[in-house]
Amino acid sequence: MSMRLTCDVVVVGAGMVGAACAWYASRAGLDVVVVDRGPVAGGTTGAGEGNLLVSDKEPGPELELALLSGRLWADLAADLGDRIEYEAKGGLVVAASPAELTALELLVAGQRAAGVRAETVGADRLPDLEPYLAPGLVGAVHYPQDAQVMPALAAAHLLRASGARLAAGRTVTGVLRGADGTVRGVRTDRGDLHAPAVVNAAGTWGGELAALAGVHLPVLPRRGFVLVTEPLPRRVRHKVYAAAYVADVASGSAGLHTSPVVEGTAAGPVLIGASRERVGFDRSFALPVLRALAAGATRLFPFLSEVRAVRGYLGFRPYLPDHLPAIGPDPRAPGLFHACGHEGAGIGLATGTGQVLAQVLSGTSPALDLTPFRPERFAEEAA
């Protein structure tokens, strides 16, 4: 049935970022409708591990957003912690060689200056933190601020608690514009949604939504696989990953990158990643990639060689060329606001993104300088 709805803000995308935008905008007193062609957390969010990380970010605007987001996640956990499986487990980044440890310590120095808590751990202390780690590692850095949630639960509970109206199963087919070019809402296959503000939280499809408004935003999908083991007693206490993972996150290469990332979950299974490659929206099941993930995980935790992997799944991270999300108003289409392009950090950065965007929408100063995240920056570079 065709419907016409009017509200203050239309959020396009019912993933974690869209849910956070709805939560904070509603708390600012705005009437919000969230629209998605699929279910809540049906895209990248549902294929994520739920990482809330500061450890993998270099000093700069993304790390500042991550620190803000981490504080906000901790606040939300006080109300929703059990329901969203929030776990302040901490992260452990391990080095296999002196050169890796030296590079890691250089990164850590800058992170500490930005406000990250990080403790260098000698090889002799690693068994105290992770008894099942492989021998021979030369050291690590422990990041107590790293945490984890169950992403689909987090998005669903946050969206429900926000009080926003959900219009699921409705595909956005156009962006409504006034005679002066101002955004007036969106057109869907089941009727129009009218609002003076539209938030693009469409994840990997953020570029397509921007195009409907006549603006360019070069969001590309970056595919990643995750292996899931059978449920186990808790043997992996932290999010544990190799130092090379940080370089893979920052790489702009379209080719395949894999680096071992291993973490336990509250439910028992161990999650194993991480891979990155730009292959469009190719959903082919890549057995060699899964084998590489398994090999990397067993190098870190040899006991996993005797554990069954019960399934593997893939998702697409919304990648922007400079590895920063687009957050804030788009001057090329007044009334359009972006909250997309977070790549693999969308779960962790969702709360900070939602808060600063709600501050802009309600006419208050955002908690962070949004200049590095401005969506028109790519058009400026091409000019």
Secondary structure, DSSP 8 states (H G I E B T S, - for coil): ----EE-SEEEE--SHHHHHHHHHHHHTT--EEEEESS-TT-STGGGS--EE-STT--TTHHHHHHHHHHHHHHHHHHHHHHHHT-B---EEEEESSHHHHHHHHHHHHHHHHTT---EEEEGGGHHHH-TTS-TT--EEEEETT-EE--HHHHHHHHHHHHT-EEEES--EEEEEE-TTS-EEEEEETTEEEE-SEEEE--GGGHHHHHHHTT-----EEEEEEEEEE---SS---SEEEETHHHHHHH---SS-EEEEEEEE-TTS-EEEEEEEB--TT-----HHHHHHHHHHHHHH-GGGGGS-EEEEEEEEEEE-TTS--EEEE-TTSTTEEEEE--GGGHHHHHHHHHHHHHHHHTTS--SS--GGG-TTHHHHHH-
